Structures are given as C-alpha cells and as structure tokens.
Amino acid sequence: MCKILINEVMLGKRNVGFECYSMETGEIVGYTEKQIKAQFQAGNPVLGFMLDADGQLKVDETFCKNIMCKSGISTLTPKLETDCIVNLIFTVISREGSQYKVISSRFWQGCMTEEKLKTLYELGAVNGIEVDSKGKITLCVEKRKQTQVVENKTSRKTDTTQTEDQRTEA
C-alpha cells in the first residue's frame, strides 16, 4: 500500500522530515527526505512527492495544493504563501459511499460531504483530489491505484516476453 504526505517538520528554517499517513496501518509515520527517496527507489512512491530530473525530492503540486509546516508544538503554518489564510489542510484518503474520508494536518480523521470538500478545495485547504470544470471529484489515491495496475500489467507482459525469449534461446 501507499503512504501519503501530511506535514513537513521543521527545526527553525531547516527541514528535518515529513509526517506521512500509512494506508496500511492508519498510523502517522515520520520520514526523512533520504527515507522517502529510498521508498521511491524501492518502487513505493509516497503520494504528495515526486522526484525531479536531478533526483531531488519535490512536493507534487498535482496532489498537494499546499502542505503545513510544523515548527513547534501546535505550530502549523502553510508552506506555500497564497492569498488564502488557512491553518488546517485536509487530505482525502478514500471515498466511502457519498462521503470522503479525510485526515487533517492535526491528524483528525473523519468523513466529509462532497459539497463541504469542494468548498474547502476552493479555499485551498484540501489535498489529494482534482476537481474538473464540471465539478467532478477525482481522488489522487484512486488514480495512483489505477496507474499501479497498469504498471503491473505492463511489467508482467515484459516478464512473460523475457521468459518466452529465454525458452527460445534454450
């Protein structure tokens, strides 16, 4: 399963790590930048991150509109300065019927209606979804699962082709 970026942890102005939600265990797990890069290299990308051409870790702006930086006890500030003042970001982790399961940057977990989610999204306080021009919500977690299925099918076809090639050579 995957892990999802929730907060960045700072010591003064220096990044010391990230807090991520584990879809497997439902826990918040702390990771350093090096550990997240290792996850990517092992084929387990963390949603909310991407590696640039130089292999540097970047916040994936298609997943995250903004993230909160924790610089002390109960001190959360937005990483990206926007015209919206938010002190809490919600990350959508799944859909349950007509409700959406979310986790906040203060680790509250609960469900929200589509209307509330869209309102908060317009304010810049929701990560993990895309809303098209017609108002349809697409979950990035579901999109990632679909991408993994396609990658696995492609990988299996490649493995099967290699096995057949090996048989032909023998």
C-alpha positions, 0 to 999 in steps of 0.5 A: 500500500501507499503512504501519503504526505501530511506535514513537513517538520521543521527545526527553525528554517531547516527541514528535518522530515515529513509526517506521512499517513500509512494506508496500511496501518492508519498510523502517522509515520515520520520520514526523512527526505533520504527515507522517502527517496529510498521508498521511491527507489524501492518502487513505493512512491509516497503520494504528495512527492515526486522526484525531479530530473536531478533526483531531488525530492519535490512536493507534487503540486498535482496532489498537494495544493499546499502542505503545513509546516510544523515548527513547534508544538501546535505550530502549523503554518502553510508552506506555500504563501497564497492569498488564502489564510488557512491553518488546517489542510485536509487530505482525502484518503478514500471515498466511502459511499457519498462521503470522503474520508479525510485526515487533517494536518492535526491528524483528525480523521473523519468523513466529509460531504462532497459539497463541504470538500469542494468548498474547502478545495476552493479555499485551498485547504484540501489535498489529494483530489482534482476537481474538473470544470464540471465539478467532478471529484477525482481522488489522487489515491484512486488514480495512483491505484489505477496507474499501479495496475497498469504498471503491473500489467505492463511489467508482467507482459515484459516478464512473460516476453523475457521468459518466452525469449529465454525458452527460445534461446534454450 
